[in-house]
């Protein structure tokens, strides 16, 4: 038995990003070989990552889908190699059921689905059968089109309604271990992203742990620079940390980041304040996965 999310409810968990892709917006191509990906995983573990999130398809704005066979070729060997060395919880970042199933068989413990179980009708069956936690994320449209003039009447209310429906869908199919993600940057403007961070606590009413992913995203670059001349990806650490601090203060329990060590240092202070003065809704949670 593996304690997948041991510590949830005691402190903020840090999910380290490992993109095994040639075209991700921040680190595309850097960890595309098995050895470079494995060394990156070792670094994330040394820095204290509670979970490693492995993705084989870029979901940046405008990204094209990757064939299933290619995604499998990218992620499965990496998961197997990590699992041979470490018991660290591994999340597979995919919306394809076949990829998720192969990743779980190789040693992954969590499914992180940007489509919230919508894009592949078999995904809900894979997750339910494996009895693993699933991340349900909100996204407007699909990666290729999501940033083409996204419009909401009330962005937080609409995200909450969407996630509520997806939670009900997952539970109706026997899934109980559910994490929610409002999808920062996935079909949102800068103003939308700021409104989500400002009102994140409203999502606590859904009764599921909240994951937030702001790391190095374009809105941070635009706020730190300008719309026409945003900060380069490599200069968005401070903005990422600030956004994560705000998110945790407003209820996030998991943060998904590229820079684990720096994030852990900042959250040590935040957690000392937050978890000394408030008890997370629903109490301490420890999920187990076979």
VENMO-V58691 format. One record per backbone hydrogen bond with DSSP energy under -1.0 kcal/mol. CO is the residue of the C=O (numbers start at 1). NH is the residue of the N-H. E is the energy in kcal/mol with one decimal. If there is no record, write none. Layout:
CO & NH & E
CO & NH & E
This chain:
2 & 4 & -1.4
2 & 289 & -1.8
5 & 8 & -2.1
7 & 10 & -2.7
7 & 11 & -1.6
8 & 285 & -2.2
13 & 255 & -2.4
14 & 50 & -2.3
14 & 51 & -1.5
15 & 257 & -2.8
16 & 53 & -3.1
18 & 55 & -1.9
19 & 21 & -1.1
21 & 29 & -3.8
24 & 28 & -1.5
27 & 30 & -1.9
33 & 37 & -2.4
34 & 38 & -2.5
35 & 39 & -2.4
36 & 40 & -1.9
37 & 41 & -2.3
38 & 42 & -2.3
39 & 43 & -2.1
40 & 44 & -2.5
41 & 45 & -2.3
42 & 46 & -2.6
43 & 47 & -2.2
44 & 49 & -2.5
45 & 48 & -1.2
51 & 16 & -3.1
52 & 91 & -3.4
53 & 18 & -2.7
54 & 93 & -3.1
55 & 20 & -2.9
60 & 63 & -2.3
67 & 71 & -2.3
68 & 72 & -2.4
69 & 73 & -2.0
70 & 74 & -1.7
71 & 75 & -2.2
72 & 76 & -1.8
75 & 79 & -2.4
76 & 80 & -2.4
77 & 81 & -2.3
78 & 82 & -2.5
79 & 83 & -2.6
80 & 84 & -1.6
82 & 85 & -1.2
82 & 86 & -2.5
89 & 52 & -2.2
90 & 109 & -3.4
90 & 110 & -1.7
91 & 54 & -3.2
92 & 94 & -1.1
92 & 112 & -2.9
96 & 100 & -2.4
97 & 101 & -2.7
98 & 102 & -2.2
99 & 103 & -2.5
100 & 104 & -2.6
101 & 105 & -2.2
102 & 106 & -1.6
103 & 108 & -2.6
110 & 92 & -2.7
111 & 135 & -2.8
112 & 94 & -1.2
113 & 116 & -1.7
113 & 137 & -1.4
120 & 123 & -1.8
122 & 126 & -1.9
123 & 127 & -2.5
124 & 128 & -2.2
125 & 129 & -2.4
126 & 130 & -2.0
127 & 131 & -1.6
127 & 132 & -1.1
133 & 111 & -2.2
134 & 179 & -2.7
135 & 113 & -1.9
136 & 181 & -2.3
142 & 145 & -1.7
142 & 146 & -2.4
143 & 62 & -3.2
145 & 148 & -2.1
147 & 149 & -1.5
154 & 158 & -2.6
155 & 159 & -2.1
156 & 160 & -2.7
157 & 161 & -2.4
158 & 162 & -2.2
159 & 163 & -3.0
160 & 164 & -2.3
161 & 165 & -2.0
162 & 166 & -2.2
163 & 167 & -2.6
164 & 168 & -2.0
165 & 169 & -2.2
166 & 170 & -2.6
167 & 171 & -2.7
168 & 172 & -2.1
170 & 175 & -2.4
171 & 174 & -1.8
176 & 178 & -1.4
177 & 134 & -2.3
179 & 136 & -3.1
180 & 211 & -3.3
181 & 138 & -2.1
183 & 186 & -2.3
185 & 187 & -1.2
186 & 140 & -1.3
189 & 193 & -2.4
190 & 194 & -2.2
191 & 195 & -2.2
192 & 196 & -2.3
193 & 197 & -2.1
194 & 198 & -2.4
195 & 199 & -2.1
199 & 202 & -2.1
200 & 203 & -2.0
201 & 204 & -1.3
202 & 205 & -1.0
203 & 206 & -1.8
204 & 207 & -1.9
209 & 180 & -2.8
210 & 253 & -2.6
210 & 254 & -1.7
212 & 256 & -2.5
214 & 217 & -2.1
217 & 220 & -1.1
217 & 221 & -1.3
218 & 222 & -2.5
219 & 223 & -2.2
220 & 224 & -2.2
221 & 225 & -1.5
221 & 231 & -2.2
229 & 226 & -1.0
232 & 235 & -2.2
233 & 236 & -1.3
236 & 240 & -2.1
237 & 241 & -2.7
238 & 242 & -2.5
239 & 243 & -2.3
240 & 244 & -2.2
241 & 245 & -2.5
242 & 246 & -2.2
243 & 247 & -2.2
244 & 248 & -2.7
245 & 249 & -2.4
246 & 250 & -1.3
247 & 252 & -2.7
248 & 251 & -1.7
253 & 13 & -2.7
254 & 212 & -2.2
255 & 15 & -3.2
257 & 17 & -2.2
258 & 260 & -1.0
259 & 263 & -1.6
260 & 264 & -2.8
261 & 265 & -1.8
262 & 266 & -1.8
263 & 267 & -2.7
264 & 268 & -1.5
266 & 270 & -1.5
267 & 271 & -3.3
268 & 272 & -1.3
269 & 273 & -1.5
270 & 274 & -3.3
271 & 275 & -2.1
274 & 278 & -1.7
280 & 283 & -2.7
287 & 5 & -1.1
289 & 2 & -1.7
